[in-house]
Amino acid sequence: MSIEKPEPGRLVIQCDACDEFIEFFSDEGEPTGDPAECLRRAKKVGWISQKPVGSDWLQFCEACAMVAATEARRKHELDEERERIKQRNAGR
């Protein structure tokens, strides 16, 4: 999983494509008890989240976000094309 609480008062979001990570600390007033709020804050600085069908959520840093979005869009297009071919072949 790319969101971890390695110790009390600390939440770490790890990029699923590289070694980049973003940390949140409760002693700095950050909401480490609320992972959703930490994700919202990460998104404000360029991070994205994706949920591939049948998989866990993935987190990507700003540097990897564009590549991840492009790959997800391409996979979706290929899946749609595969489904159109199946439907066309089923009608024969």
Biopython code that builds the backbone (N, CA, C, O; Angstrom):
import numpy as np
from Bio.PDB.StructureBuilder import StructureBuilder

atoms = [
    (1, "MET", "N", (0.848, -1.178, 0.000)),
    (1, "MET", "CA", (0.000, 0.000, 0.000)),
    (1, "MET", "C", (0.893, 1.240, 0.000)),
    (1, "MET", "O", (1.982, 1.238, 0.574)),
    (2, "SER", "N", (0.427, 2.261, -0.633)),
    (2, "SER", "CA", (1.271, 3.442, -0.755)),
    (2, "SER", "C", (0.981, 4.506, 0.299)),
    (2, "SER", "O", (1.587, 5.577, 0.273)),
    (3, "ILE", "N", (0.063, 4.228, 1.224)),
    (3, "ILE", "CA", (-0.181, 5.134, 2.351)),
    (3, "ILE", "C", (0.104, 4.347, 3.623)),
    (3, "ILE", "O", (-0.514, 3.313, 3.877)),
    (4, "GLU", "N", (1.036, 4.844, 4.412)),
    (4, "GLU", "CA", (1.446, 4.122, 5.613)),
    (4, "GLU", "C", (1.528, 5.055, 6.805)),
    (4, "GLU", "O", (1.725, 6.263, 6.668)),
    (5, "LYS", "N", (1.369, 4.459, 7.976)),
    (5, "LYS", "CA", (1.594, 5.155, 9.244)),
    (5, "LYS", "C", (2.722, 4.402, 9.951)),
    (5, "LYS", "O", (2.469, 3.531, 10.782)),
    (6, "PRO", "N", (3.973, 4.744, 9.613)),
    (6, "PRO", "CA", (5.104, 4.000, 10.167)),
    (6, "PRO", "C", (5.289, 4.178, 11.673)),
    (6, "PRO", "O", (5.922, 3.355, 12.335)),
    (7, "GLU", "N", (4.726, 5.264, 12.203)),
    (7, "GLU", "CA", (4.810, 5.520, 13.638)),
    (7, "GLU", "C", (3.688, 6.481, 14.013)),
    (7, "GLU", "O", (3.168, 7.189, 13.151)),
    (8, "PRO", "N", (3.312, 6.514, 15.279)),
    (8, "PRO", "CA", (2.251, 7.438, 15.691)),
    (8, "PRO", "C", (2.606, 8.888, 15.343)),
    (8, "PRO", "O", (3.733, 9.336, 15.557)),
    (9, "GLY", "N", (1.628, 9.604, 14.806)),
    (9, "GLY", "CA", (1.847, 11.013, 14.493)),
    (9, "GLY", "C", (2.522, 11.277, 13.167)),
    (9, "GLY", "O", (2.881, 12.416, 12.869)),
    (10, "ARG", "N", (2.702, 10.232, 12.360)),
    (10, "ARG", "CA", (3.365, 10.391, 11.061)),
    (10, "ARG", "C", (2.609, 9.588, 10.013)),
    (10, "ARG", "O", (2.299, 8.418, 10.236)),
    (11, "LEU", "N", (2.308, 10.199, 8.874)),
    (11, "LEU", "CA", (1.665, 9.523, 7.758)),
    (11, "LEU", "C", (2.509, 9.767, 6.517)),
    (11, "LEU", "O", (2.912, 10.899, 6.250)),
    (12, "VAL", "N", (2.777, 8.712, 5.760)),
    (12, "VAL", "CA", (3.628, 8.799, 4.570)),
    (12, "VAL", "C", (2.836, 8.304, 3.354)),
    (12, "VAL", "O", (2.240, 7.227, 3.388)),
    (13, "ILE", "N", (2.839, 9.092, 2.294)),
    (13, "ILE", "CA", (2.258, 8.679, 1.019)),
    (13, "ILE", "C", (3.424, 8.463, 0.065)),
    (13, "ILE", "O", (4.201, 9.383, -0.191)),
    (14, "GLN", "N", (3.545, 7.259, -0.456)),
    (14, "GLN", "CA", (4.646, 6.865, -1.337)),
    (14, "GLN", "C", (4.148, 6.821, -2.779)),
    (14, "GLN", "O", (3.078, 6.272, -3.042)),
    (15, "CYS", "N", (4.903, 7.386, -3.709)),
    (15, "CYS", "CA", (4.571, 7.300, -5.127)),
    (15, "CYS", "C", (4.712, 5.846, -5.565)),
    (15, "CYS", "O", (5.699, 5.191, -5.231)),
    (16, "ASP", "N", (3.731, 5.338, -6.311)),
    (16, "ASP", "CA", (3.771, 3.955, -6.769)),
    (16, "ASP", "C", (4.611, 3.768, -8.025)),
    (16, "ASP", "O", (4.728, 2.648, -8.523)),
    (17, "ALA", "N", (5.198, 4.842, -8.547)),
    (17, "ALA", "CA", (6.011, 4.740, -9.753)),
    (17, "ALA", "C", (7.486, 5.064, -9.521)),
    (17, "ALA", "O", (8.334, 4.686, -10.330)),
    (18, "CYS", "N", (7.798, 5.756, -8.431)),
    (18, "CYS", "CA", (9.191, 6.117, -8.155)),
    (18, "CYS", "C", (9.418, 6.113, -6.642)),
    (18, "CYS", "O", (8.566, 5.635, -5.893)),
    (19, "ASP", "N", (10.527, 6.627, -6.200)),
    (19, "ASP", "CA", (10.858, 6.631, -4.771)),
    (19, "ASP", "C", (10.386, 7.879, -4.033)),
    (19, "ASP", "O", (10.659, 8.028, -2.842)),
    (20, "GLU", "N", (9.689, 8.769, -4.713)),
    (20, "GLU", "CA", (9.225, 10.015, -4.086)),
    (20, "GLU", "C", (8.172, 9.716, -3.015)),
    (20, "GLU", "O", (7.400, 8.765, -3.138)),
    (21, "PHE", "N", (8.154, 10.531, -1.979)),
    (21, "PHE", "CA", (7.138, 10.396, -0.940)),
    (21, "PHE", "C", (6.855, 11.763, -0.348)),
    (21, "PHE", "O", (7.640, 12.700, -0.485)),
    (22, "ILE", "N", (5.702, 11.850, 0.319)),
    (22, "ILE", "CA", (5.320, 13.064, 1.015)),
    (22, "ILE", "C", (4.928, 12.639, 2.426)),
    (22, "ILE", "O", (4.214, 11.654, 2.611)),
    (23, "GLU", "N", (5.404, 13.394, 3.421)),
    (23, "GLU", "CA", (5.156, 13.049, 4.826)),
    (23, "GLU", "C", (4.292, 14.104, 5.495)),
    (23, "GLU", "O", (4.343, 15.287, 5.158)),
    (24, "PHE", "N", (3.500, 13.643, 6.447)),
    (24, "PHE", "CA", (2.676, 14.523, 7.266)),
    (24, "PHE", "C", (2.961, 14.194, 8.725)),
    (24, "PHE", "O", (3.046, 13.024, 9.095)),
    (25, "PHE", "N", (3.111, 15.234, 9.561)),
    (25, "PHE", "CA", (3.439, 15.052, 10.972)),
    (25, "PHE", "C", (2.400, 15.744, 11.847)),
    (25, "PHE", "O", (2.081, 16.914, 11.633)),
    (26, "SER", "N", (1.877, 15.027, 12.825)),
    (26, "SER", "CA", (0.860, 15.623, 13.707)),
    (26, "SER", "C", (1.451, 16.741, 14.556)),
    (26, "SER", "O", (0.743, 17.692, 14.889)),
    (27, "ASP", "N", (2.738, 16.653, 14.917)),
    (27, "ASP", "CA", (3.326, 17.709, 15.745)),
    (27, "ASP", "C", (3.537, 19.014, 14.962)),
    (27, "ASP", "O", (3.921, 20.032, 15.538)),
    (28, "GLU", "N", (3.282, 18.976, 13.651)),
    (28, "GLU", "CA", (3.313, 20.185, 12.827)),
    (28, "GLU", "C", (1.887, 20.635, 12.496)),
    (28, "GLU", "O", (1.679, 21.501, 11.646)),
    (29, "GLY", "N", (0.910, 20.036, 13.181)),
    (29, "GLY", "CA", (-0.484, 20.421, 12.994)),
    (29, "GLY", "C", (-1.167, 19.782, 11.801)),
    (29, "GLY", "O", (-2.238, 20.224, 11.385)),
    (30, "GLU", "N", (-0.561, 18.754, 11.253)),
    (30, "GLU", "CA", (-1.145, 18.094, 10.087)),
    (30, "GLU", "C", (-2.057, 16.947, 10.529)),
    (30, "GLU", "O", (-1.824, 16.346, 11.578)),
    (31, "PRO", "N", (-3.091, 16.636, 9.744)),
    (31, "PRO", "CA", (-4.111, 15.661, 10.143)),
    (31, "PRO", "C", (-3.703, 14.212, 9.868)),
    (31, "PRO", "O", (-4.321, 13.549, 9.035)),
    (32, "THR", "N", (-2.687, 13.718, 10.547)),
    (32, "THR", "CA", (-2.210, 12.359, 10.270)),
    (32, "THR", "C", (-3.242, 11.290, 10.614)),
    (32, "THR", "O", (-3.130, 10.158, 10.143)),
    (33, "GLY", "N", (-4.233, 11.621, 11.414)),
    (33, "GLY", "CA", (-5.293, 10.664, 11.730)),
    (33, "GLY", "C", (-6.364, 10.598, 10.651)),
    (33, "GLY", "O", (-7.277, 9.777, 10.739)),
    (34, "ASP", "N", (-6.265, 11.449, 9.635)),
    (34, "ASP", "CA", (-7.253, 11.515, 8.554)),
    (34, "ASP", "C", (-6.540, 11.363, 7.211)),
    (34, "ASP", "O", (-6.178, 12.364, 6.593)),
    (35, "PRO", "N", (-6.331, 10.112, 6.744)),
    (35, "PRO", "CA", (-5.626, 9.909, 5.477)),
    (35, "PRO", "C", (-6.281, 10.626, 4.296)),
    (35, "PRO", "O", (-5.583, 11.087, 3.392)),
    (36, "ALA", "N", (-7.606, 10.723, 4.293)),
    (36, "ALA", "CA", (-8.292, 11.405, 3.183)),
    (36, "ALA", "C", (-7.897, 12.878, 3.119)),
    (36, "ALA", "O", (-7.695, 13.421, 2.033)),
    (37, "GLU", "N", (-7.787, 13.519, 4.270)),
    (37, "GLU", "CA", (-7.370, 14.929, 4.292)),
    (37, "GLU", "C", (-5.918, 15.060, 3.842)),
    (37, "GLU", "O", (-5.574, 16.002, 3.129)),
    (38, "CYS", "N", (-5.072, 14.129, 4.251)),
    (38, "CYS", "CA", (-3.678, 14.162, 3.800)),
    (38, "CYS", "C", (-3.608, 13.993, 2.280)),
    (38, "CYS", "O", (-2.805, 14.654, 1.622)),
    (39, "LEU", "N", (-4.440, 13.115, 1.719)),
    (39, "LEU", "CA", (-4.478, 12.953, 0.263)),
    (39, "LEU", "C", (-4.929, 14.244, -0.420)),
    (39, "LEU", "O", (-4.370, 14.629, -1.448)),
    (40, "ARG", "N", (-5.935, 14.910, 0.145)),
    (40, "ARG", "CA", (-6.369, 16.188, -0.428)),
    (40, "ARG", "C", (-5.221, 17.192, -0.435)),
    (40, "ARG", "O", (-5.042, 17.928, -1.405)),
    (41, "ARG", "N", (-4.454, 17.222, 0.632)),
    (41, "ARG", "CA", (-3.312, 18.148, 0.701)),
    (41, "ARG", "C", (-2.229, 17.763, -0.303)),
    (41, "ARG", "O", (-1.607, 18.633, -0.913)),
    (42, "ALA", "N", (-2.004, 16.463, -0.473)),
    (42, "ALA", "CA", (-1.018, 16.003, -1.459)),
    (42, "ALA", "C", (-1.467, 16.395, -2.873)),
    (42, "ALA", "O", (-0.648, 16.810, -3.692)),
    (43, "LYS", "N", (-2.758, 16.263, -3.152)),
    (43, "LYS", "CA", (-3.269, 16.629, -4.478)),
    (43, "LYS", "C", (-3.079, 18.117, -4.766)),
    (43, "LYS", "O", (-2.884, 18.510, -5.917)),
    (44, "LYS", "N", (-3.135, 18.937, -3.728)),
    (44, "LYS", "CA", (-2.932, 20.378, -3.917)),
    (44, "LYS", "C", (-1.525, 20.699, -4.399)),
    (44, "LYS", "O", (-1.300, 21.752, -4.995)),
    (45, "VAL", "N", (-0.566, 19.795, -4.145)),
    (45, "VAL", "CA", (0.812, 20.023, -4.601)),
    (45, "VAL", "C", (1.169, 19.120, -5.785)),
    (45, "VAL", "O", (2.345, 18.904, -6.078)),
    (46, "GLY", "N", (0.127, 18.587, -6.473)),
    (46, "GLY", "CA", (0.372, 17.885, -7.726)),
    (46, "GLY", "C", (0.257, 16.373, -7.717)),
    (46, "GLY", "O", (0.389, 15.749, -8.769)),
    (47, "TRP", "N", (0.019, 15.768, -6.575)),
    (47, "TRP", "CA", (-0.129, 14.320, -6.529)),
    (47, "TRP", "C", (-1.488, 13.916, -7.089)),
    (47, "TRP", "O", (-2.443, 14.690, -7.022)),
    (48, "ILE", "N", (-1.580, 12.699, -7.643)),
    (48, "ILE", "CA", (-2.865, 12.171, -8.103)),
    (48, "ILE", "C", (-3.065, 10.770, -7.542)),
    (48, "ILE", "O", (-2.109, 10.088, -7.170)),
    (49, "SER", "N", (-4.327, 10.356, -7.491)),
    (49, "SER", "CA", (-4.704, 9.005, -7.075)),
    (49, "SER", "C", (-5.470, 8.361, -8.219)),
    (49, "SER", "O", (-6.235, 9.025, -8.919)),
    (50, "GLN", "N", (-5.259, 7.055, -8.405)),
    (50, "GLN", "CA", (-6.001, 6.306, -9.414)),
    (50, "GLN", "C", (-6.442, 4.988, -8.821)),
    (50, "GLN", "O", (-5.748, 4.411, -7.985)),
    (51, "LYS", "N", (-7.602, 4.508, -9.256)),
    (51, "LYS", "CA", (-8.135, 3.238, -8.778)),
    (51, "LYS", "C", (-8.411, 2.359, -9.989)),
    (51, "LYS", "O", (-9.517, 2.384, -10.529)),
    (52, "PRO", "N", (-7.414, 1.575, -10.429)),
    (52, "PRO", "CA", (-7.664, 0.659, -11.536)),
    (52, "PRO", "C", (-8.691, -0.402, -11.115)),
    (52, "PRO", "O", (-8.719, -0.827, -9.960)),
    (53, "VAL", "N", (-9.525, -0.818, -12.060)),
    (53, "VAL", "CA", (-10.534, -1.829, -11.765)),
    (53, "VAL", "C", (-9.846, -3.093, -11.251)),
    (53, "VAL", "O", (-8.914, -3.603, -11.873)),
    (54, "GLY", "N", (-10.315, -3.585, -10.120)),
    (54, "GLY", "CA", (-9.766, -4.810, -9.545)),
    (54, "GLY", "C", (-8.453, -4.639, -8.809)),
    (54, "GLY", "O", (-7.825, -5.629, -8.435)),
    (55, "SER", "N", (-8.025, -3.410, -8.595)),
    (55, "SER", "CA", (-6.748, -3.159, -7.925)),
    (55, "SER", "C", (-6.933, -2.182, -6.771)),
    (55, "SER", "O", (-7.987, -1.565, -6.620)),
    (56, "ASP", "N", (-5.891, -2.056, -5.967)),
    (56, "ASP", "CA", (-5.890, -1.068, -4.889)),
    (56, "ASP", "C", (-5.645, 0.323, -5.478)),
    (56, "ASP", "O", (-5.231, 0.470, -6.628)),
    (57, "TRP", "N", (-5.915, 1.335, -4.652)),
    (57, "TRP", "CA", (-5.628, 2.707, -5.045)),
    (57, "TRP", "C", (-4.138, 2.865, -5.274)),
    (57, "TRP", "O", (-3.328, 2.258, -4.574)),
    (58, "LEU", "N", (-3.777, 3.676, -6.252)),
    (58, "LEU", "CA", (-2.384, 4.013, -6.541)),
    (58, "LEU", "C", (-2.202, 5.508, -6.354)),
    (58, "LEU", "O", (-3.104, 6.295, -6.643)),
    (59, "GLN", "N", (-1.033, 5.894, -5.871)),
    (59, "GLN", "CA", (-0.695, 7.307, -5.640)),
    (59, "GLN", "C", (0.509, 7.643, -6.513)),
    (59, "GLN", "O", (1.452, 6.858, -6.611)),
    (60, "PHE", "N", (0.473, 8.815, -7.145)),
    (60, "PHE", "CA", (1.577, 9.239, -8.004)),
    (60, "PHE", "C", (1.981, 10.669, -7.685)),
    (60, "PHE", "O", (1.134, 11.550, -7.539)),
    (61, "CYS", "N", (3.287, 10.888, -7.578)),
    (61, "CYS", "CA", (3.817, 12.225, -7.318)),
    (61, "CYS", "C", (3.626, 13.100, -8.556)),
    (61, "CYS", "O", (3.238, 12.616, -9.620)),
    (62, "GLU", "N", (3.899, 14.373, -8.403)),
    (62, "GLU", "CA", (3.710, 15.322, -9.500)),
    (62, "GLU", "C", (4.521, 14.923, -10.743)),
    (62, "GLU", "O", (4.038, 15.055, -11.868)),
    (63, "ALA", "N", (5.743, 14.438, -10.539)),
    (63, "ALA", "CA", (6.601, 14.070, -11.667)),
    (63, "ALA", "C", (6.068, 12.860, -12.429)),
    (63, "ALA", "O", (6.270, 12.768, -13.640)),
    (64, "CYS", "N", (5.401, 11.941, -11.760)),
    (64, "CYS", "CA", (4.901, 10.717, -12.384)),
    (64, "CYS", "C", (3.430, 10.812, -12.802)),
    (64, "CYS", "O", (2.935, 9.949, -13.527)),
    (65, "ALA", "N", (2.742, 11.844, -12.352)),
    (65, "ALA", "CA", (1.293, 11.952, -12.563)),
    (65, "ALA", "C", (0.912, 11.957, -14.039)),
    (65, "ALA", "O", (-0.027, 11.260, -14.423)),
    (66, "MET", "N", (1.606, 12.718, -14.875)),
    (66, "MET", "CA", (1.247, 12.805, -16.283)),
    (66, "MET", "C", (1.414, 11.457, -16.983)),
    (66, "MET", "O", (0.546, 11.049, -17.755)),
    (67, "VAL", "N", (2.508, 10.771, -16.722)),
    (67, "VAL", "CA", (2.737, 9.465, -17.332)),
    (67, "VAL", "C", (1.679, 8.471, -16.866)),
    (67, "VAL", "O", (1.161, 7.694, -17.668)),
    (68, "ALA", "N", (1.358, 8.490, -15.580)),
    (68, "ALA", "CA", (0.350, 7.578, -15.035)),
    (68, "ALA", "C", (-1.012, 7.845, -15.658)),
    (68, "ALA", "O", (-1.727, 6.903, -15.998)),
    (69, "ALA", "N", (-1.383, 9.103, -15.814)),
    (69, "ALA", "CA", (-2.670, 9.443, -16.409)),
    (69, "ALA", "C", (-2.729, 9.007, -17.871)),
    (69, "ALA", "O", (-3.754, 8.499, -18.327)),
    (70, "THR", "N", (-1.644, 9.201, -18.601)),
    (70, "THR", "CA", (-1.588, 8.796, -20.004)),
    (70, "THR", "C", (-1.700, 7.290, -20.138)),
    (70, "THR", "O", (-2.424, 6.798, -21.003)),
    (71, "GLU", "N", (-0.990, 6.549, -19.292)),
    (71, "GLU", "CA", (-1.058, 5.089, -19.328)),
    (71, "GLU", "C", (-2.455, 4.588, -18.976)),
    (71, "GLU", "O", (-2.946, 3.648, -19.601)),
    (72, "ALA", "N", (-3.097, 5.197, -17.992)),
    (72, "ALA", "CA", (-4.450, 4.798, -17.597)),
    (72, "ALA", "C", (-5.436, 5.062, -18.738)),
    (72, "ALA", "O", (-6.300, 4.230, -19.014)),
    (73, "ARG", "N", (-5.313, 6.208, -19.396)),
    (73, "ARG", "CA", (-6.198, 6.542, -20.512)),
    (73, "ARG", "C", (-6.002, 5.545, -21.661)),
    (73, "ARG", "O", (-6.972, 5.086, -22.265)),
    (74, "ARG", "N", (-4.754, 5.220, -21.953)),
    (74, "ARG", "CA", (-4.454, 4.267, -23.038)),
    (74, "ARG", "C", (-5.007, 2.886, -22.707)),
    (74, "ARG", "O", (-5.564, 2.223, -23.582)),
    (75, "LYS", "N", (-4.865, 2.444, -21.473)),
    (75, "LYS", "CA", (-5.407, 1.133, -21.065)),
    (75, "LYS", "C", (-6.918, 1.131, -21.213)),
    (75, "LYS", "O", (-7.492, 0.149, -21.683)),
    (76, "HIS", "N", (-7.569, 2.216, -20.818)),
    (76, "HIS", "CA", (-9.026, 2.325, -20.942)),
    (76, "HIS", "C", (-9.448, 2.237, -22.417)),
    (76, "HIS", "O", (-10.417, 1.551, -22.745)),
    (77, "GLU", "N", (-8.726, 2.927, -23.296)),
    (77, "GLU", "CA", (-9.036, 2.888, -24.726)),
    (77, "GLU", "C", (-8.869, 1.476, -25.282)),
    (77, "GLU", "O", (-9.692, 1.022, -26.077)),
    (78, "LEU", "N", (-7.812, 0.781, -24.871)),
    (78, "LEU", "CA", (-7.596, -0.595, -25.333)),
    (78, "LEU", "C", (-8.688, -1.533, -24.820)),
    (78, "LEU", "O", (-9.149, -2.408, -25.553)),
    (79, "ASP", "N", (-9.097, -1.356, -23.579)),
    (79, "ASP", "CA", (-10.176, -2.177, -23.014)),
    (79, "ASP", "C", (-11.480, -1.949, -23.768)),
    (79, "ASP", "O", (-12.204, -2.901, -24.061)),
    (80, "GLU", "N", (-11.785, -0.684, -24.087)),
    (80, "GLU", "CA", (-12.998, -0.388, -24.846)),
    (80, "GLU", "C", (-12.951, -1.007, -26.236)),
    (80, "GLU", "O", (-13.949, -1.557, -26.701)),
    (81, "GLU", "N", (-11.816, -0.925, -26.899)),
    (81, "GLU", "CA", (-11.660, -1.509, -28.230)),
    (81, "GLU", "C", (-11.816, -3.028, -28.170)),
    (81, "GLU", "O", (-12.465, -3.622, -29.032)),
    (82, "ARG", "N", (-11.229, -3.648, -27.168)),
    (82, "ARG", "CA", (-11.350, -5.095, -26.982)),
    (82, "ARG", "C", (-12.816, -5.488, -26.798)),
    (82, "ARG", "O", (-13.260, -6.499, -27.343)),
    (83, "GLU", "N", (-13.566, -4.696, -26.035)),
    (83, "GLU", "CA", (-14.983, -4.980, -25.803)),
    (83, "GLU", "C", (-15.788, -4.817, -27.094)),
    (83, "GLU", "O", (-16.680, -5.621, -27.363)),
    (84, "ARG", "N", (-15.489, -3.790, -27.899)),
    (84, "ARG", "CA", (-16.179, -3.609, -29.183)),
    (84, "ARG", "C", (-15.935, -4.798, -30.105)),
    (84, "ARG", "O", (-16.852, -5.255, -30.787)),
    (85, "ILE", "N", (-14.710, -5.296, -30.128)),
    (85, "ILE", "CA", (-14.374, -6.445, -30.972)),
    (85, "ILE", "C", (-15.135, -7.679, -30.498)),
    (85, "ILE", "O", (-15.665, -8.435, -31.311)),
    (86, "LYS", "N", (-15.189, -7.883, -29.183)),
    (86, "LYS", "CA", (-15.939, -9.038, -28.662)),
    (86, "LYS", "C", (-17.403, -8.962, -29.067)),
    (86, "LYS", "O", (-17.981, -9.955, -29.510)),
    (87, "GLN", "N", (-18.001, -7.788, -28.917)),
    (87, "GLN", "CA", (-19.417, -7.625, -29.275)),
    (87, "GLN", "C", (-19.645, -7.831, -30.765)),
    (87, "GLN", "O", (-20.630, -8.449, -31.168)),
    (88, "ARG", "N", (-18.740, -7.315, -31.575)),
    (88, "ARG", "CA", (-18.867, -7.490, -33.016)),
    (88, "ARG", "C", (-18.748, -8.957, -33.397)),
    (88, "ARG", "O", (-19.516, -9.444, -34.226)),
    (89, "ASN", "N", (-17.798, -9.666, -32.803)),
    (89, "ASN", "CA", (-17.611, -11.080, -33.093)),
    (89, "ASN", "C", (-18.760, -11.941, -32.568)),
    (89, "ASN", "O", (-19.081, -12.972, -33.159)),
    (90, "ALA", "N", (-19.374, -11.530, -31.474)),
    (90, "ALA", "CA", (-20.497, -12.285, -30.909)),
    (90, "ALA", "C", (-21.718, -12.189, -31.818)),
    (90, "ALA", "O", (-22.564, -13.083, -31.804)),
    (91, "GLY", "N", (-21.824, -11.129, -32.601)),
    (91, "GLY", "CA", (-22.971, -10.930, -33.485)),
    (91, "GLY", "C", (-22.852, -11.679, -34.793)),
    (91, "GLY", "O", (-23.786, -11.631, -35.593)),
    (92, "ARG", "N", (-21.771, -12.358, -35.051)),
    (92, "ARG", "CA", (-21.576, -13.094, -36.326)),
    (92, "ARG", "C", (-22.158, -14.466, -36.276)),
    (92, "ARG", "O", (-22.080, -15.206, -37.257)),
]
sb = StructureBuilder()
sb.init_structure("model")
sb.init_model(0)
sb.init_chain("A")
sb.init_seg("    ")
for serial, (resi, resn, name, xyz) in enumerate(atoms, 1):
    if name == "N":
        sb.init_residue(resn, " ", resi, " ")
    sb.init_atom(name, np.array(xyz, "f"), 0.0, 1.0, " ", f" {name:<3s}", serial, name[0])
structure = sb.get_structure()
